[in-house]
Amino acid sequence: MTTLYVRDVPPEVTRTLKERAAAEGKSLSSYVAAELTRLASRPTNAEIVERLRQLDSSEGPTSTDIVEALEQSRR
């Protein structure tokens, strides 16, 4: 495993992280490692956009259908 050193963390952030780690019964190090793992597992916005572009939208409603439905719901 790699060791990371994070510099210039504001005291209030450190305090909050320590409180959250304690609330979960974890060390600060294990809590932050779990949070970083969770963060890294989330797709980026660019990855989400690419996935959406690859979806087959030929069977869904058209843009016109959506606009018409919105207009009808506002009447």
ABEGO torsion letter per residue (X at the ends): XBBBBBBGBBAAAAAAAAAAAAAAGBBAAAAAAAAAAAAAABBBAAAAAAAAAABBAAABBBAAAAAAAAAAAAX
